[in-house]
Amino acid sequence: MKRILTIGALGACALAMMVTTTYAGDSCGSCQAEQHYVQKTVMVPSYVTERRTIEVCEYRTEERQRDITEYKPVLETRHVTQKYCVAVPERHMRTIQYTVQRPVYETQSRTCLVSVPVWRDVQKNYTVQVPHREVRSATRRVCRVTPVKEMRTVTRDEGQWVTQKVEVPCCADDCCHDPCAVRTVCRKVWQPNVVSEQVEVTVHKPVVVDEPYEYSVCVYKPEQRTCTVKVCDYEQREVTRNYRVCKLVPETVTKEVCHVVYKQEVRERTIPVRHCKMVPHTRTVSYKVCVPHKVQKEIEVQVCKMVPKTIEVPVCGVCCN
């Protein structure tokens, strides 16, 4: 509400300013007559603060109570009689007959041909290789170093240093100013004297010679020998042997056995049974709620009011009446 009043006041003020501006601009600027001022009343906007009463909605907290029902589990035990079946054994003695196979042993004899080994001694010749060591002679070539005297030609230089006088240009010396002048200098020159002579020297030369030597070898020679070996011959002979034979003879046997028979019997028993029972229980609980209600409040509102104001306006006395 405050916002709507403010917008309306501002609209009225703007309209008043527009009327004032239009009215003040109605003057003559082209004539040169003397200007006169007249008094006019205009409406000027003025803002004032007013207190107004408005109605607003507020919430307040209220505490209330209500009854709720809860269910609590309660265990109860009760005895229940139930029937059940059991198998009761009953023993009975009875006589039964059955057949068994009883072994019976008998001695029997039989004649058979067997091969009997007969051993005899036999002379046998055989050949063996007997090793023999022999010494043999042979010739081998051996290289030996032998000293030999020979004549060799030896050359040596038996020369000497001799002094020679040589003319050299004088320009080689810094003190000489004549380029064509020469001077004599002395220098040593080696004068060779090669002499050859025969000299006897001893040299070692390899000489290959034939050298006899002996070596031993192993030679196998066959020898005839005689040995005695045993030879097995088999002869057929009749032999009588006794052996046992087992025969199974049926035999009837009687015995008493215990026979168990199970008989169904109905019995009763009492067993405890526990079950859960839900018991209702009522209790009062408090809770809070927000309740809306209307409240009168005073607020300050800015209001635009039009106030009359007298102003002087210039007017032209000739062209403007």
Stockholm file with secondary structure:
# STOCKHOLM 1.0

chainA/1-321         MKRILTIGALGACALAMMVTTTYAGDSCGSCQAEQHYVQKTVMVPSYVTERRTIEVCEYRTEERQRDITEYKPVLETRHVTQKYCVAVPERHMRTIQYTVQRPVYETQSRTCLVSVPVWRDVQKNYTVQVPHREVRSATRRVCRVTPVKEMRTVTRDEGQWVTQKVEVPCCADDCCHDPCAVRTVCRKVWQPNVVSEQVEVTVHKPVVVDEPYEYSVCVYKPEQRTCTVKVCDYEQREVTRNYRVCKLVPETVTKEVCHVVYKQEVRERTIPVRHCKMVPHTRTVSYKVCVPHKVQKEIEVQVCKMVPKTIEVPVCGVCCN
#=GR chainA/1-321 SS CHHHHHHHHHHHHHHHHHHHHHHHTCCCCSCCSCEEEEEEEEEEEEEEEEEEEEEEEEEEEEEEEEEEEEEEEEEEEEEEEEEEEEEEEEEEEEEEEEEEEEEEEEEEEEEEEEEEEEEEEEEEEEEEEEEEEEEEEEEEEEEEEEEEEEEEEEEEECCEEEEEEEEEEGGGSTTCCCTTCEEEEEEEEEECCEEEEEEEEEEEEEEEEEEEEEEEEEEEEEEEEEEEEEEEEEEEEEEEEEEEEEEEEEEEEEEEEEEEEEEEEEEEEEEEEEEEEEEEEEEEEEEEEEEEEEEEEEEEEEEEEEEEEEEEEEEESSSCC
#=GC SS_cons         CHHHHHHHHHHHHHHHHHHHHHHHTCCCCSCCSCEEEEEEEEEEEEEEEEEEEEEEEEEEEEEEEEEEEEEEEEEEEEEEEEEEEEEEEEEEEEEEEEEEEEEEEEEEEEEEEEEEEEEEEEEEEEEEEEEEEEEEEEEEEEEEEEEEEEEEEEEEECCEEEEEEEEEEGGGSTTCCCTTCEEEEEEEEEECCEEEEEEEEEEEEEEEEEEEEEEEEEEEEEEEEEEEEEEEEEEEEEEEEEEEEEEEEEEEEEEEEEEEEEEEEEEEEEEEEEEEEEEEEEEEEEEEEEEEEEEEEEEEEEEEEEEEEEEEEEEESSSCC
//
